[in-house]
């Protein structure tokens, strides 16, 4: 069996994708669990918003993984312009989810 070209880079890319998945699952899980444990009067749209925002993080992580896979397989050097927008958007979404979770926890108290 022939070794895959750039295996270490592809494996690191997949590990990063899985880390984004774990992050999305953890944030959504903590938010939904906190809502259920507090038994506060929480609107139903907040659960849906939390799940949808987690889904957006997963979709962006997948897009990021596919973009990086293409860059790893490319023979030429990558163009640095415009290649990090998924990273910035993912980071902003995770920060926004954490802020929303913090606001929710402070509101329930």
SULGI-V590259 format. One record per backbone hydrogen bond with DSSP energy under -0.5 kcal/mol. NH is the residue of the N-H (numbers start at 1). CO is the residue of the C=O. E is the energy in kcal/mol with one decimal. If there is no record, write none. Layout:
BEGIN
NH/CO/E ; NH/CO/E
END
This chain:
BEGIN
7/4/-1.3 ; 10/6/-2.3 ; 11/7/-2.9 ; 12/8/-2.2 ; 13/9/-2.1 ; 14/10/-2.3 ; 15/11/-2.3 ; 16/12/-2.1 ; 17/13/-2.1 ; 18/14/-2.5 ; 19/15/-1.9 ; 20/16/-2.0 ; 21/17/-2.1 ; 22/18/-2.5 ; 23/19/-2.2 ; 24/20/-2.4 ; 25/21/-2.6 ; 26/22/-2.6 ; 27/23/-2.5 ; 28/24/-2.4 ; 29/25/-2.7 ; 30/26/-2.7 ; 31/27/-2.3 ; 32/28/-2.7 ; 33/29/-2.5 ; 34/30/-2.7 ; 35/31/-1.8 ; 36/32/-2.0 ; 37/33/-2.8 ; 38/34/-1.8 ; 39/35/-0.7 ; 40/35/-0.5 ; 42/40/-1.6 ; 46/43/-1.3 ; 47/43/-0.6 ; 48/44/-1.5 ; 49/45/-2.8 ; 50/46/-2.2 ; 51/47/-2.3 ; 52/48/-2.8 ; 53/49/-2.4 ; 54/50/-1.9 ; 55/51/-2.2 ; 56/52/-2.2 ; 57/53/-1.9 ; 58/54/-2.0 ; 59/55/-2.5 ; 60/56/-2.7 ; 61/57/-2.3 ; 62/58/-2.1 ; 63/59/-2.4 ; 64/60/-2.6 ; 65/61/-2.4 ; 66/62/-2.4 ; 67/63/-2.4 ; 68/64/-2.5 ; 69/65/-2.2 ; 70/66/-2.1 ; 71/67/-2.0 ; 72/68/-2.5 ; 73/69/-2.2 ; 74/70/-1.2 ; 80/78/-0.5 ; 83/80/-0.8 ; 88/84/-2.1 ; 89/85/-2.4 ; 90/86/-2.8 ; 91/87/-2.4 ; 92/88/-2.3 ; 93/89/-2.5 ; 94/90/-2.5 ; 95/91/-2.3 ; 96/92/-2.5 ; 97/93/-2.6 ; 98/94/-2.3 ; 99/95/-2.5 ; 100/96/-2.7 ; 101/97/-2.4 ; 102/98/-2.5 ; 103/99/-2.7 ; 104/100/-2.5 ; 105/101/-2.5 ; 106/102/-2.4 ; 107/103/-2.2 ; 108/104/-2.0 ; 109/105/-1.3
END
